[in-house]
């Protein structure tokens, strides 16, 4: 009985540790939670939506669909193997946009980071 309680306690401690720390990224201010990569950009949602569309084109994604306004935006695309890529953009303040990137069902941090880098590149070229 004591061994069972010890095992349960250790499992609980391990679970608490993994939930507390989650996934980390190399991007400051970026998080990767349950497969959704989230970060903010200092631009309006319409500009970020345009930059996200260009980022998808840079990565040669297919079936790119883009809709945006001054308050929100959405870009969807597919990788060569048909994996769905969704970029949701919402207003998070004056000229600040929150961006959620989801690649497939489980997420793909590498592709998400590539998209973030390309979005940054397109936003910086507008200044």
C-alpha positions in Angstrom: 0.0 0.0 0.0 2.8 2.4 0.9 4.5 1.6 -2.5 1.3 2.5 -4.3 1.0 5.8 -2.5 4.6 6.6 -3.2 4.2 5.8 -6.9 1.0 8.0 -7.1 2.8 10.8 -5.3 5.7 10.7 -7.7 3.4 10.6 -10.7 1.5 13.6 -9.4 4.7 15.5 -8.8 5.9 14.8 -12.4 2.5 15.9 -13.8 2.6 19.1 -11.8 6.1 19.9 -13.0 5.2 19.3 -16.7 2.1 21.4 -16.4 3.9 24.3 -14.6 6.7 24.6 -17.1 4.9 23.6 -20.3 6.8 24.0 -23.6 9.3 26.8 -24.1 10.3 28.6 -27.2 13.4 30.6 -28.3 11.2 33.6 -29.2 10.8 36.1 -26.4 7.1 36.5 -25.5 6.2 33.4 -27.5 4.5 30.4 -26.0 3.7 26.9 -27.4 0.7 25.6 -25.5 -0.9 22.3 -26.5 0.4 22.7 -30.0 -0.7 26.3 -30.6 2.2 28.8 -31.0 1.2 32.2 -29.7 3.1 35.5 -29.9 2.4 39.3 -30.3 3.3 41.7 -33.0 3.4 45.5 -32.7 1.2 46.1 -35.8 -2.5 46.2 -36.6 -4.3 42.9 -37.4 -4.7 43.9 -41.1 -1.0 44.4 -41.6 -0.2 41.2 -39.7 -2.7 39.3 -41.8 -1.0 40.5 -45.0 2.4 39.6 -43.6 1.1 36.2 -42.6 -0.2 35.6 -46.1 3.2 36.5 -47.6 4.9 34.3 -45.0 2.8 31.3 -46.2 3.7 32.1 -49.8 7.4 32.3 -48.9 7.2 28.8 -47.4 5.4 27.6 -50.6 2.3 26.5 -48.7 -0.8 25.7 -50.8 -4.5 26.6 -50.8 -3.8 29.9 -49.0 -7.0 31.7 -47.9 -6.7 35.1 -46.2 -9.3 37.3 -44.6 -8.6 40.3 -42.4 -9.9 43.5 -41.0 -8.6 46.2 -38.6 -9.6 44.1 -35.6 -8.9 40.5 -36.6 -7.7 38.2 -39.4 -7.3 34.6 -40.4 -5.0 32.8 -42.8 -5.3 29.1 -43.6 -3.1 27.1 -45.8 -1.8 23.5 -46.3 1.7 22.0 -46.3 2.7 19.7 -49.2 1.4 16.6 -47.3 -2.0 18.3 -46.7 -1.5 19.3 -43.1 -3.7 22.2 -42.2 -2.0 25.5 -41.1 -4.2 28.1 -39.3 -3.0 31.5 -38.3 -5.5 33.5 -36.2 -4.9 37.2 -35.6 -6.7 39.3 -33.1 -6.4 42.8 -31.8 -4.6 42.9 -28.4 -4.3 46.7 -28.0 -3.5 49.8 -30.0 -1.4 48.5 -32.9 -0.7 45.2 -31.1 -1.9 41.9 -32.6 -2.0 38.5 -30.9 -1.2 35.7 -33.3 -2.0 32.0 -32.7 -0.5 29.5 -35.2 -1.6 25.9 -35.3 0.0 23.4 -37.7 -1.9 20.1 -37.9 -3.7 18.5 -34.9 -0.7 18.4 -32.6 1.2 21.5 -33.7 4.6 21.9 -35.3 6.9 24.3 -33.5 9.5 24.4 -36.3 7.0 25.4 -39.0 5.4 27.9 -36.5 8.7 29.5 -35.8 9.5 29.8 -39.5 6.2 31.5 -40.1 6.8 33.9 -37.2 10.3 34.8 -38.6 8.8 35.4 -42.1 5.9 37.5 -40.6 8.5 39.6 -38.8 10.5 40.0 -41.9 7.5 41.2 -43.9 6.4 43.6 -41.2 9.9 45.1 -40.8 10.1 45.8 -44.5 7.1 48.2 -44.3 9.0 50.7 -42.2 
